[in-house]
Amino acid sequence: MFFVFCVVILPTIVLLILLLVSKQKTDDEMESTEPMEVCAFCQNDFPINQLVEKEVGTYGKIYCFCEECVEKLYNEFKENTGIKTGE
Ligand SMILES: [Zn+2]
């Protein structure tokens, strides 16, 4: 009986524990996703890797801008200045 316990039940328990641990790990990884940051223009949350960080002004305050807002600003700049950017 002890032999059966060692050969069948013990590995099963170890396997279950390993599965549980690996599942917990993936859950942790899911929770610790990219840190979110707010776009200074539209105030929407974005993952930090989708934002451009810029130091603004002499106080060195860092603002983040999303792609959409940068594009909008860029288009506004083009319209206001009439500068052709060769597109
Ligand atoms: Zn934005």
PDB file of the backbone (N, CA, C, O) and the ligand in Angstrom, with CONECT records:
HET     ZN  A 101       1
ATOM      1  N   MET A   1       0.830  -1.214   0.000  1.00  0.00           N
ATOM      2  CA  MET A   1       0.000   0.000   0.000  1.00  0.00           C
ATOM      3  C   MET A   1       0.864   1.263   0.000  1.00  0.00           C
ATOM      4  O   MET A   1       0.574   2.236  -0.696  1.00  0.00           O
ATOM      5  N   PHE A   2       1.913   1.219   0.785  1.00  0.00           N
ATOM      6  CA  PHE A   2       2.808   2.372   0.834  1.00  0.00           C
ATOM      7  C   PHE A   2       3.487   2.611  -0.512  1.00  0.00           C
ATOM      8  O   PHE A   2       3.717   3.746  -0.931  1.00  0.00           O
ATOM      9  N   PHE A   3       3.798   1.489  -1.173  1.00  0.00           N
ATOM     10  CA  PHE A   3       4.430   1.571  -2.488  1.00  0.00           C
ATOM     11  C   PHE A   3       3.499   2.263  -3.492  1.00  0.00           C
ATOM     12  O   PHE A   3       3.925   3.117  -4.270  1.00  0.00           O
ATOM     13  N   VAL A   4       2.233   1.878  -3.455  1.00  0.00           N
ATOM     14  CA  VAL A   4       1.243   2.478  -4.360  1.00  0.00           C
ATOM     15  C   VAL A   4       1.122   3.978  -4.078  1.00  0.00           C
ATOM     16  O   VAL A   4       1.023   4.801  -4.988  1.00  0.00           O
ATOM     17  N   PHE A   5       1.133   4.293  -2.806  1.00  0.00           N
ATOM     18  CA  PHE A   5       1.031   5.698  -2.403  1.00  0.00           C
ATOM     19  C   PHE A   5       2.179   6.517  -2.999  1.00  0.00           C
ATOM     20  O   PHE A   5       1.996   7.616  -3.523  1.00  0.00           O
ATOM     21  N   CYS A   6       3.389   5.912  -2.889  1.00  0.00           N
ATOM     22  CA  CYS A   6       4.569   6.618  -3.366  1.00  0.00           C
ATOM     23  C   CYS A   6       4.558   6.767  -4.882  1.00  0.00           C
ATOM     24  O   CYS A   6       4.960   7.809  -5.399  1.00  0.00           O
ATOM     25  N   VAL A   7       4.116   5.765  -5.585  1.00  0.00           N
ATOM     26  CA  VAL A   7       4.245   5.747  -7.044  1.00  0.00           C
ATOM     27  C   VAL A   7       3.112   6.514  -7.720  1.00  0.00           C
ATOM     28  O   VAL A   7       3.329   7.178  -8.733  1.00  0.00           O
ATOM     29  N   VAL A   8       1.915   6.425  -7.168  1.00  0.00           N
ATOM     30  CA  VAL A   8       0.753   7.003  -7.864  1.00  0.00           C
ATOM     31  C   VAL A   8       0.314   8.326  -7.242  1.00  0.00           C
ATOM     32  O   VAL A   8       0.213   9.349  -7.920  1.00  0.00           O
ATOM     33  N   ILE A   9       0.058   8.279  -5.953  1.00  0.00           N
ATOM     34  CA  ILE A   9      -0.585   9.438  -5.331  1.00  0.00           C
ATOM     35  C   ILE A   9       0.387  10.600  -5.140  1.00  0.00           C
ATOM     36  O   ILE A   9       0.036  11.755  -5.383  1.00  0.00           O
ATOM     37  N   LEU A  10       1.602  10.291  -4.707  1.00  0.00           N
ATOM     38  CA  LEU A  10       2.576  11.363  -4.454  1.00  0.00           C
ATOM     39  C   LEU A  10       2.899  12.178  -5.713  1.00  0.00           C
ATOM     40  O   LEU A  10       2.855  13.407  -5.679  1.00  0.00           O
ATOM     41  N   PRO A  11       3.227  11.493  -6.837  1.00  0.00           N
ATOM     42  CA  PRO A  11       3.475  12.286  -8.052  1.00  0.00           C
ATOM     43  C   PRO A  11       2.265  13.101  -8.481  1.00  0.00           C
ATOM     44  O   PRO A  11       2.410  14.211  -8.993  1.00  0.00           O
ATOM     45  N   THR A  12       1.081  12.559  -8.275  1.00  0.00           N
ATOM     46  CA  THR A  12      -0.141  13.290  -8.638  1.00  0.00           C
ATOM     47  C   THR A  12      -0.250  14.572  -7.826  1.00  0.00           C
ATOM     48  O   THR A  12      -0.573  15.636  -8.356  1.00  0.00           O
ATOM     49  N   ILE A  13       0.027  14.452  -6.517  1.00  0.00           N
ATOM     50  CA  ILE A  13      -0.039  15.626  -5.643  1.00  0.00           C
ATOM     51  C   ILE A  13       0.996  16.664  -6.056  1.00  0.00           C
ATOM     52  O   ILE A  13       0.711  17.859  -6.126  1.00  0.00           O
ATOM     53  N   VAL A  14       2.218  16.172  -6.333  1.00  0.00           N
ATOM     54  CA  VAL A  14       3.289  17.086  -6.749  1.00  0.00           C
ATOM     55  C   VAL A  14       2.903  17.789  -8.038  1.00  0.00           C
ATOM     56  O   VAL A  14       3.113  18.992  -8.191  1.00  0.00           O
ATOM     57  N   LEU A  15       2.336  17.024  -8.965  1.00  0.00           N
ATOM     58  CA  LEU A  15       1.930  17.590 -10.245  1.00  0.00           C
ATOM     59  C   LEU A  15       0.860  18.659 -10.058  1.00  0.00           C
ATOM     60  O   LEU A  15       0.899  19.717 -10.686  1.00  0.00           O
ATOM     61  N   LEU A  16      -0.109  18.358  -9.171  1.00  0.00           N
ATOM     62  CA  LEU A  16      -1.184  19.313  -8.896  1.00  0.00           C
ATOM     63  C   LEU A  16      -0.628  20.610  -8.310  1.00  0.00           C
ATOM     64  O   LEU A  16      -1.032  21.711  -8.685  1.00  0.00           O
ATOM     65  N   ILE A  17       0.325  20.440  -7.366  1.00  0.00           N
ATOM     66  CA  ILE A  17       0.931  21.624  -6.745  1.00  0.00           C
ATOM     67  C   ILE A  17       1.666  22.446  -7.797  1.00  0.00           C
ATOM     68  O   ILE A  17       1.567  23.673  -7.820  1.00  0.00           O
ATOM     69  N   LEU A  18       2.403  21.761  -8.665  1.00  0.00           N
ATOM     70  CA  LEU A  18       3.131  22.463  -9.723  1.00  0.00           C
ATOM     71  C   LEU A  18       2.174  23.215 -10.644  1.00  0.00           C
ATOM     72  O   LEU A  18       2.435  24.352 -11.036  1.00  0.00           O
ATOM     73  N   LEU A  19       1.065  22.564 -10.982  1.00  0.00           N
ATOM     74  CA  LEU A  19       0.068  23.202 -11.846  1.00  0.00           C
ATOM     75  C   LEU A  19      -0.511  24.441 -11.177  1.00  0.00           C
ATOM     76  O   LEU A  19      -0.675  25.485 -11.809  1.00  0.00           O
ATOM     77  N   LEU A  20      -0.820  24.311  -9.880  1.00  0.00           N
ATOM     78  CA  LEU A  20      -1.375  25.444  -9.139  1.00  0.00           C
ATOM     79  C   LEU A  20      -0.389  26.605  -9.092  1.00  0.00           C
ATOM     80  O   LEU A  20      -0.766  27.762  -9.276  1.00  0.00           O
ATOM     81  N   VAL A  21       0.880  26.282  -8.842  1.00  0.00           N
ATOM     82  CA  VAL A  21       1.900  27.328  -8.742  1.00  0.00           C
ATOM     83  C   VAL A  21       2.063  28.037 -10.079  1.00  0.00           C
ATOM     84  O   VAL A  21       2.146  29.264 -10.134  1.00  0.00           O
ATOM     85  N   SER A  22       2.107  27.254 -11.162  1.00  0.00           N
ATOM     86  CA  SER A  22       2.298  27.871 -12.470  1.00  0.00           C
ATOM     87  C   SER A  22       1.079  28.701 -12.860  1.00  0.00           C
ATOM     88  O   SER A  22       1.209  29.724 -13.532  1.00  0.00           O
ATOM     89  N   LYS A  23      -0.114  28.256 -12.435  1.00  0.00           N
ATOM     90  CA  LYS A  23      -1.323  29.025 -12.724  1.00  0.00           C
ATOM     91  C   LYS A  23      -1.308  30.357 -11.974  1.00  0.00           C
ATOM     92  O   LYS A  23      -1.680  31.402 -12.508  1.00  0.00           O
ATOM     93  N   GLN A  24      -0.853  30.278 -10.690  1.00  0.00           N
ATOM     94  CA  GLN A  24      -0.751  31.511  -9.907  1.00  0.00           C
ATOM     95  C   GLN A  24       0.233  32.479 -10.550  1.00  0.00           C
ATOM     96  O   GLN A  24       0.010  33.690 -10.580  1.00  0.00           O
ATOM     97  N   LYS A  25       1.313  31.926 -11.059  1.00  0.00           N
ATOM     98  CA  LYS A  25       2.320  32.776 -11.700  1.00  0.00           C
ATOM     99  C   LYS A  25       1.725  33.531 -12.873  1.00  0.00           C
ATOM    100  O   LYS A  25       1.927  34.738 -13.014  1.00  0.00           O
ATOM    101  N   THR A  26       0.978  32.805 -13.729  1.00  0.00           N
ATOM    102  CA  THR A  26       0.401  33.472 -14.897  1.00  0.00           C
ATOM    103  C   THR A  26      -0.635  34.500 -14.465  1.00  0.00           C
ATOM    104  O   THR A  26      -0.786  35.539 -15.108  1.00  0.00           O
ATOM    105  N   ASP A  27      -1.357  34.211 -13.366  1.00  0.00           N
ATOM    106  CA  ASP A  27      -2.305  35.193 -12.867  1.00  0.00           C
ATOM    107  C   ASP A  27      -1.588  36.464 -12.421  1.00  0.00           C
ATOM    108  O   ASP A  27      -2.045  37.576 -12.683  1.00  0.00           O
ATOM    109  N   ASP A  28      -0.456  36.278 -11.742  1.00  0.00           N
ATOM    110  CA  ASP A  28       0.330  37.438 -11.310  1.00  0.00           C
ATOM    111  C   ASP A  28       0.803  38.239 -12.509  1.00  0.00           C
ATOM    112  O   ASP A  28       0.784  39.470 -12.506  1.00  0.00           O
ATOM    113  N   GLU A  29       1.230  37.510 -13.536  1.00  0.00           N
ATOM    114  CA  GLU A  29       1.715  38.201 -14.730  1.00  0.00           C
ATOM    115  C   GLU A  29       0.591  38.980 -15.406  1.00  0.00           C
ATOM    116  O   GLU A  29       0.804  40.059 -15.959  1.00  0.00           O
ATOM    117  N   MET A  30      -0.619  38.402 -15.348  1.00  0.00           N
ATOM    118  CA  MET A  30      -1.761  39.095 -15.946  1.00  0.00           C
ATOM    119  C   MET A  30      -2.046  40.403 -15.210  1.00  0.00           C
ATOM    120  O   MET A  30      -2.368  41.423 -15.820  1.00  0.00           O
ATOM    121  N   GLU A  31      -1.917  40.346 -13.870  1.00  0.00           N
ATOM    122  CA  GLU A  31      -2.221  41.542 -13.082  1.00  0.00           C
ATOM    123  C   GLU A  31      -1.161  42.623 -13.259  1.00  0.00           C
ATOM    124  O   GLU A  31      -1.471  43.812 -13.333  1.00  0.00           O
ATOM    125  N   SER A  32       0.092  42.190 -13.325  1.00  0.00           N
ATOM    126  CA  SER A  32       1.154  43.182 -13.440  1.00  0.00           C
ATOM    127  C   SER A  32       1.403  43.541 -14.897  1.00  0.00           C
ATOM    128  O   SER A  32       2.504  43.361 -15.418  1.00  0.00           O
ATOM    129  N   THR A  33       0.355  44.054 -15.549  1.00  0.00           N
ATOM    130  CA  THR A  33       0.495  44.492 -16.932  1.00  0.00           C
ATOM    131  C   THR A  33       1.201  45.840 -16.959  1.00  0.00           C
ATOM    132  O   THR A  33       1.638  46.352 -15.928  1.00  0.00           O
ATOM    133  N   GLU A  34       1.303  46.395 -18.145  1.00  0.00           N
ATOM    134  CA  GLU A  34       1.965  47.681 -18.316  1.00  0.00           C
ATOM    135  C   GLU A  34       1.361  48.737 -17.384  1.00  0.00           C
ATOM    136  O   GLU A  34       0.140  48.798 -17.235  1.00  0.00           O
ATOM    137  N   PRO A  35       2.186  49.554 -16.768  1.00  0.00           N
ATOM    138  CA  PRO A  35       1.633  50.646 -15.968  1.00  0.00           C
ATOM    139  C   PRO A  35       0.889  51.639 -16.858  1.00  0.00           C
ATOM    140  O   PRO A  35       1.329  51.964 -17.961  1.00  0.00           O
ATOM    141  N   MET A  36      -0.245  52.108 -16.354  1.00  0.00           N
ATOM    142  CA  MET A  36      -1.066  53.025 -17.146  1.00  0.00           C
ATOM    143  C   MET A  36      -0.701  54.469 -16.820  1.00  0.00           C
ATOM    144  O   MET A  36      -0.309  54.798 -15.701  1.00  0.00           O
ATOM    145  N   GLU A  37      -0.840  55.309 -17.826  1.00  0.00           N
ATOM    146  CA  GLU A  37      -0.556  56.729 -17.623  1.00  0.00           C
ATOM    147  C   GLU A  37      -1.628  57.535 -18.361  1.00  0.00           C
ATOM    148  O   GLU A  37      -2.187  57.076 -19.357  1.00  0.00           O
ATOM    149  N   VAL A  38      -1.903  58.731 -17.862  1.00  0.00           N
ATOM    150  CA  VAL A  38      -2.953  59.563 -18.447  1.00  0.00           C
ATOM    151  C   VAL A  38      -2.355  60.482 -19.489  1.00  0.00           C
ATOM    152  O   VAL A  38      -1.317  61.104 -19.262  1.00  0.00           O
ATOM    153  N   CYS A  39      -3.018  60.565 -20.637  1.00  0.00           N
ATOM    154  CA  CYS A  39      -2.615  61.516 -21.668  1.00  0.00           C
ATOM    155  C   CYS A  39      -2.945  62.922 -21.188  1.00  0.00           C
ATOM    156  O   CYS A  39      -4.046  63.167 -20.694  1.00  0.00           O
ATOM    157  N   ALA A  40      -2.005  63.841 -21.329  1.00  0.00           N
ATOM    158  CA  ALA A  40      -2.192  65.196 -20.819  1.00  0.00           C
ATOM    159  C   ALA A  40      -3.260  65.957 -21.586  1.00  0.00           C
ATOM    160  O   ALA A  40      -3.821  66.922 -21.067  1.00  0.00           O
ATOM    161  N   PHE A  41      -3.550  65.541 -22.811  1.00  0.00           N
ATOM    162  CA  PHE A  41      -4.559  66.233 -23.628  1.00  0.00           C
ATOM    163  C   PHE A  41      -5.954  65.679 -23.404  1.00  0.00           C
ATOM    164  O   PHE A  41      -6.852  66.398 -22.966  1.00  0.00           O
ATOM    165  N   CYS A  42      -6.138  64.392 -23.707  1.00  0.00           N
ATOM    166  CA  CYS A  42      -7.491  63.830 -23.697  1.00  0.00           C
ATOM    167  C   CYS A  42      -7.839  63.179 -22.363  1.00  0.00           C
ATOM    168  O   CYS A  42      -8.981  62.764 -22.167  1.00  0.00           O
ATOM    169  N   GLN A  43      -6.893  63.080 -21.455  1.00  0.00           N
ATOM    170  CA  GLN A  43      -7.122  62.529 -20.110  1.00  0.00           C
ATOM    171  C   GLN A  43      -7.549  61.067 -20.128  1.00  0.00           C
ATOM    172  O   GLN A  43      -8.149  60.587 -19.165  1.00  0.00           O
ATOM    173  N   ASN A  44      -7.252  60.364 -21.195  1.00  0.00           N
ATOM    174  CA  ASN A  44      -7.544  58.935 -21.247  1.00  0.00           C
ATOM    175  C   ASN A  44      -6.343  58.147 -20.749  1.00  0.00           C
ATOM    176  O   ASN A  44      -5.200  58.592 -20.854  1.00  0.00           O
ATOM    177  N   ASP A  45      -6.626  56.965 -20.203  1.00  0.00           N
ATOM    178  CA  ASP A  45      -5.549  56.091 -19.740  1.00  0.00           C
ATOM    179  C   ASP A  45      -4.987  55.279 -20.894  1.00  0.00           C
ATOM    180  O   ASP A  45      -5.734  54.740 -21.711  1.00  0.00           O
ATOM    181  N   PHE A  46      -3.689  55.199 -20.952  1.00  0.00           N
ATOM    182  CA  PHE A  46      -3.018  54.383 -21.949  1.00  0.00           C
ATOM    183  C   PHE A  46      -1.879  53.628 -21.284  1.00  0.00           C
ATOM    184  O   PHE A  46      -1.322  54.087 -20.286  1.00  0.00           O
ATOM    185  N   PRO A  47      -1.529  52.458 -21.839  1.00  0.00           N
ATOM    186  CA  PRO A  47      -0.287  51.821 -21.390  1.00  0.00           C
ATOM    187  C   PRO A  47       0.878  52.746 -21.716  1.00  0.00           C
ATOM    188  O   PRO A  47       0.904  53.404 -22.757  1.00  0.00           O
ATOM    189  N   ILE A  48       1.840  52.778 -20.801  1.00  0.00           N
ATOM    190  CA  ILE A  48       2.920  53.766 -20.911  1.00  0.00           C
ATOM    191  C   ILE A  48       3.720  53.618 -22.203  1.00  0.00           C
ATOM    192  O   ILE A  48       4.329  54.579 -22.673  1.00  0.00           O
ATOM    193  N   ASN A  49       3.719  52.406 -22.781  1.00  0.00           N
ATOM    194  CA  ASN A  49       4.507  52.220 -24.005  1.00  0.00           C
ATOM    195  C   ASN A  49       3.786  52.741 -25.245  1.00  0.00           C
ATOM    196  O   ASN A  49       4.332  52.696 -26.347  1.00  0.00           O
ATOM    197  N   GLN A  50       2.547  53.243 -25.065  1.00  0.00           N
ATOM    198  CA  GLN A  50       1.833  53.836 -26.199  1.00  0.00           C
ATOM    199  C   GLN A  50       1.809  55.356 -26.097  1.00  0.00           C
ATOM    200  O   GLN A  50       1.094  56.024 -26.846  1.00  0.00           O
ATOM    201  N   LEU A  51       2.584  55.895 -25.178  1.00  0.00           N
ATOM    202  CA  LEU A  51       2.582  57.339 -24.970  1.00  0.00           C
ATOM    203  C   LEU A  51       3.963  57.915 -25.211  1.00  0.00           C
ATOM    204  O   LEU A  51       4.982  57.239 -25.067  1.00  0.00           O
ATOM    205  N   VAL A  52       3.962  59.192 -25.584  1.00  0.00           N
ATOM    206  CA  VAL A  52       5.222  59.911 -25.700  1.00  0.00           C
ATOM    207  C   VAL A  52       5.375  60.763 -24.453  1.00  0.00           C
ATOM    208  O   VAL A  52       4.491  61.552 -24.119  1.00  0.00           O
ATOM    209  N   GLU A  53       6.495  60.605 -23.767  1.00  0.00           N
ATOM    210  CA  GLU A  53       6.745  61.405 -22.576  1.00  0.00           C
ATOM    211  C   GLU A  53       7.598  62.598 -22.963  1.00  0.00           C
ATOM    212  O   GLU A  53       8.641  62.451 -23.600  1.00  0.00           O
ATOM    213  N   LYS A  54       7.141  63.795 -22.568  1.00  0.00           N
ATOM    214  CA  LYS A  54       7.898  64.994 -22.891  1.00  0.00           C
ATOM    215  C   LYS A  54       8.038  65.877 -21.668  1.00  0.00           C
ATOM    216  O   LYS A  54       7.085  66.089 -20.918  1.00  0.00           O
ATOM    217  N   GLU A  55       9.243  66.385 -21.482  1.00  0.00           N
ATOM    218  CA  GLU A  55       9.483  67.348 -20.420  1.00  0.00           C
ATOM    219  C   GLU A  55       9.047  68.702 -20.935  1.00  0.00           C
ATOM    220  O   GLU A  55       9.528  69.169 -21.967  1.00  0.00           O
ATOM    221  N   VAL A  56       8.124  69.338 -20.204  1.00  0.00           N
ATOM    222  CA  VAL A  56       7.552  70.591 -20.673  1.00  0.00           C
ATOM    223  C   VAL A  56       7.891  71.703 -19.695  1.00  0.00           C
ATOM    224  O   VAL A  56       7.735  71.552 -18.483  1.00  0.00           O
ATOM    225  N   GLY A  57       8.355  72.822 -20.238  1.00  0.00           N
ATOM    226  CA  GLY A  57       8.616  73.990 -19.416  1.00  0.00           C
ATOM    227  C   GLY A  57       9.915  73.876 -18.644  1.00  0.00           C
ATOM    228  O   GLY A  57      10.619  72.867 -18.697  1.00  0.00           O
ATOM    229  N   THR A  58      10.208  74.961 -17.916  1.00  0.00           N
ATOM    230  CA  THR A  58      11.484  75.034 -17.203  1.00  0.00           C
ATOM    231  C   THR A  58      11.460  74.247 -15.898  1.00  0.00           C
ATOM    232  O   THR A  58      12.505  73.980 -15.305  1.00  0.00           O
ATOM    233  N   TYR A  59      10.248  73.875 -15.452  1.00  0.00           N
ATOM    234  CA  TYR A  59      10.171  73.127 -14.197  1.00  0.00           C
ATOM    235  C   TYR A  59      10.384  71.636 -14.405  1.00  0.00           C
ATOM    236  O   TYR A  59      10.410  70.858 -13.451  1.00  0.00           O
ATOM    237  N   GLY A  60      10.530  71.263 -15.630  1.00  0.00           N
ATOM    238  CA  GLY A  60      10.808  69.866 -15.934  1.00  0.00           C
ATOM    239  C   GLY A  60       9.652  68.943 -15.655  1.00  0.00           C
ATOM    240  O   GLY A  60       9.848  67.773 -15.326  1.00  0.00           O
ATOM    241  N   LYS A  61       8.422  69.469 -15.786  1.00  0.00           N
ATOM    242  CA  LYS A  61       7.250  68.614 -15.581  1.00  0.00           C
ATOM    243  C   LYS A  61       7.115  67.701 -16.790  1.00  0.00           C
ATOM    244  O   LYS A  61       7.223  68.127 -17.940  1.00  0.00           O
ATOM    245  N   ILE A  62       6.874  66.421 -16.484  1.00  0.00           N
ATOM    246  CA  ILE A  62       6.764  65.447 -17.570  1.00  0.00           C
ATOM    247  C   ILE A  62       5.305  65.228 -17.911  1.00  0.00           C
ATOM    248  O   ILE A  62       4.495  64.879 -17.053  1.00  0.00           O
ATOM    249  N   TYR A  63       4.981  65.438 -19.177  1.00  0.00           N
ATOM    250  CA  TYR A  63       3.634  65.160 -19.658  1.00  0.00           C
ATOM    251  C   TYR A  63       3.674  63.988 -20.617  1.00  0.00           C
ATOM    252  O   TYR A  63       4.670  63.747 -21.299  1.00  0.00           O
ATOM    253  N   CYS A  64       2.556  63.259 -20.651  1.00  0.00           N
ATOM    254  CA  CYS A  64       2.441  62.154 -21.599  1.00  0.00           C
ATOM    255  C   CYS A  64       1.384  62.495 -22.640  1.00  0.00           C
ATOM    256  O   CYS A  64       0.344  63.071 -22.322  1.00  0.00           O
ATOM    257  N   PHE A  65       1.662  62.135 -23.874  1.00  0.00           N
ATOM    258  CA  PHE A  65       0.726  62.393 -24.954  1.00  0.00           C
ATOM    259  C   PHE A  65       0.487  61.115 -25.739  1.00  0.00           C
ATOM    260  O   PHE A  65       1.418  60.367 -26.038  1.00  0.00           O
ATOM    261  N   CYS A  66      -0.784  60.877 -26.068  1.00  0.00           N
ATOM    262  CA  CYS A  66      -1.097  59.672 -26.835  1.00  0.00           C
ATOM    263  C   CYS A  66      -0.940  59.946 -28.320  1.00  0.00           C
ATOM    264  O   CYS A  66      -0.832  61.093 -28.754  1.00  0.00           O
ATOM    265  N   GLU A  67      -0.929  58.876 -29.079  1.00  0.00           N
ATOM    266  CA  GLU A  67      -0.690  58.986 -30.520  1.00  0.00           C
ATOM    267  C   GLU A  67      -1.747  59.860 -31.180  1.00  0.00           C
ATOM    268  O   GLU A  67      -1.439  60.687 -32.039  1.00  0.00           O
ATOM    269  N   GLU A  68      -3.013  59.666 -30.765  1.00  0.00           N
ATOM    270  CA  GLU A  68      -4.115  60.389 -31.387  1.00  0.00           C
ATOM    271  C   GLU A  68      -3.962  61.894 -31.183  1.00  0.00           C
ATOM    272  O   GLU A  68      -4.184  62.680 -32.104  1.00  0.00           O
ATOM    273  N   CYS A  69      -3.581  62.282 -29.973  1.00  0.00           N
ATOM    274  CA  CYS A  69      -3.458  63.701 -29.660  1.00  0.00           C
ATOM    275  C   CYS A  69      -2.263  64.316 -30.377  1.00  0.00           C
ATOM    276  O   CYS A  69      -2.330  65.452 -30.848  1.00  0.00           O
ATOM    277  N   VAL A  70      -1.180  63.570 -30.458  1.00  0.00           N
ATOM    278  CA  VAL A  70      -0.003  64.070 -31.169  1.00  0.00           C
ATOM    279  C   VAL A  70      -0.352  64.269 -32.637  1.00  0.00           C
ATOM    280  O   VAL A  70       0.071  65.242 -33.261  1.00  0.00           O
ATOM    281  N   GLU A  71      -1.127  63.334 -33.180  1.00  0.00           N
ATOM    282  CA  GLU A  71      -1.535  63.426 -34.579  1.00  0.00           C
ATOM    283  C   GLU A  71      -2.436  64.632 -34.787  1.00  0.00           C
ATOM    284  O   GLU A  71      -2.288  65.379 -35.753  1.00  0.00           O
ATOM    285  N   LYS A  72      -3.396  64.812 -33.840  1.00  0.00           N
ATOM    286  CA  LYS A  72      -4.302  65.951 -33.920  1.00  0.00           C
ATOM    287  C   LYS A  72      -3.514  67.256 -33.881  1.00  0.00           C
ATOM    288  O   LYS A  72      -3.757  68.172 -34.667  1.00  0.00           O
ATOM    289  N   LEU A  73      -2.571  67.318 -32.955  1.00  0.00           N
ATOM    290  CA  LEU A  73      -1.747  68.505 -32.800  1.00  0.00           C
ATOM    291  C   LEU A  73      -0.930  68.753 -34.065  1.00  0.00           C
ATOM    292  O   LEU A  73      -0.763  69.889 -34.509  1.00  0.00           O
ATOM    293  N   TYR A  74      -0.440  67.684 -34.615  1.00  0.00           N
ATOM    294  CA  TYR A  74       0.360  67.768 -35.830  1.00  0.00           C
ATOM    295  C   TYR A  74      -0.482  68.307 -36.981  1.00  0.00           C
ATOM    296  O   TYR A  74      -0.037  69.172 -37.735  1.00  0.00           O
ATOM    297  N   ASN A  75      -1.716  67.782 -37.108  1.00  0.00           N
ATOM    298  CA  ASN A  75      -2.606  68.247 -38.172  1.00  0.00           C
ATOM    299  C   ASN A  75      -2.977  69.712 -37.958  1.00  0.00           C
ATOM    300  O   ASN A  75      -3.031  70.498 -38.905  1.00  0.00           O
ATOM    301  N   GLU A  76      -3.232  70.065 -36.696  1.00  0.00           N
ATOM    302  CA  GLU A  76      -3.569  71.447 -36.368  1.00  0.00           C
ATOM    303  C   GLU A  76      -2.405  72.359 -36.744  1.00  0.00           C
ATOM    304  O   GLU A  76      -2.596  73.440 -37.300  1.00  0.00           O
ATOM    305  N   PHE A  77      -1.220  71.905 -36.436  1.00  0.00           N
ATOM    306  CA  PHE A  77      -0.023  72.675 -36.755  1.00  0.00           C
ATOM    307  C   PHE A  77       0.072  72.896 -38.260  1.00  0.00           C
ATOM    308  O   PHE A  77       0.360  74.000 -38.722  1.00  0.00           O
ATOM    309  N   LYS A  78      -0.176  71.831 -39.014  1.00  0.00           N
ATOM    310  CA  LYS A  78      -0.112  71.932 -40.468  1.00  0.00           C
ATOM    311  C   LYS A  78      -1.135  72.915 -41.002  1.00  0.00           C
ATOM    312  O   LYS A  78      -0.838  73.727 -41.878  1.00  0.00           O
ATOM    313  N   GLU A  79      -2.377  72.832 -40.450  1.00  0.00           N
ATOM    314  CA  GLU A  79      -3.449  73.713 -40.908  1.00  0.00           C
ATOM    315  C   GLU A  79      -3.148  75.166 -40.561  1.00  0.00           C
ATOM    316  O   GLU A  79      -3.335  76.058 -41.388  1.00  0.00           O
ATOM    317  N   ASN A  80      -2.690  75.397 -39.359  1.00  0.00           N
ATOM    318  CA  ASN A  80      -2.469  76.762 -38.889  1.00  0.00           C
ATOM    319  C   ASN A  80      -1.291  77.423 -39.576  1.00  0.00           C
ATOM    320  O   ASN A  80      -1.331  78.615 -39.881  1.00  0.00           O
ATOM    321  N   THR A  81      -0.260  76.666 -39.818  1.00  0.00           N
ATOM    322  CA  THR A  81       0.949  77.262 -40.390  1.00  0.00           C
ATOM    323  C   THR A  81       0.962  77.149 -41.905  1.00  0.00           C
ATOM    324  O   THR A  81       1.660  77.904 -42.581  1.00  0.00           O
ATOM    325  N   GLY A  82       0.195  76.210 -42.440  1.00  0.00           N
ATOM    326  CA  GLY A  82       0.201  76.000 -43.875  1.00  0.00           C
ATOM    327  C   GLY A  82       1.494  75.399 -44.375  1.00  0.00           C
ATOM    328  O   GLY A  82       1.777  75.417 -45.573  1.00  0.00           O
ATOM    329  N   ILE A  83       2.271  74.871 -43.466  1.00  0.00           N
ATOM    330  CA  ILE A  83       3.542  74.282 -43.876  1.00  0.00           C
ATOM    331  C   ILE A  83       3.288  72.920 -44.508  1.00  0.00           C
ATOM    332  O   ILE A  83       2.653  72.048 -43.916  1.00  0.00           O
ATOM    333  N   LYS A  84       3.788  72.764 -45.695  1.00  0.00           N
ATOM    334  CA  LYS A  84       3.670  71.458 -46.362  1.00  0.00           C
ATOM    335  C   LYS A  84       4.795  70.552 -45.875  1.00  0.00           C
ATOM    336  O   LYS A  84       5.977  70.892 -45.921  1.00  0.00           O
ATOM    337  N   THR A  85       4.378  69.409 -45.418  1.00  0.00           N
ATOM    338  CA  THR A  85       5.400  68.513 -44.842  1.00  0.00           C
ATOM    339  C   THR A  85       5.774  67.395 -45.797  1.00  0.00           C
ATOM    340  O   THR A  85       6.450  66.433 -45.429  1.00  0.00           O
ATOM    341  N   GLY A  86       5.312  67.547 -47.047  1.00  0.00           N
ATOM    342  CA  GLY A  86       5.740  66.563 -48.032  1.00  0.00           C
ATOM    343  C   GLY A  86       5.036  65.238 -47.946  1.00  0.00           C
ATOM    344  O   GLY A  86       5.624  64.196 -48.240  1.00  0.00           O
ATOM    345  N   GLU A  87       3.764  65.264 -47.542  1.00  0.00           N
ATOM    346  CA  GLU A  87       3.015  64.009 -47.483  1.00  0.00           C
ATOM    347  C   GLU A  87       2.375  63.709 -48.813  1.00  0.00           C
ATOM    348  O   GLU A  87       1.700  62.689 -48.957  1.00  0.00           O
TER     349      GLU A  87
HETATM  350 ZN    ZN A 101      -4.578  61.884 -25.820  1.00  0.00          ZN2+
END
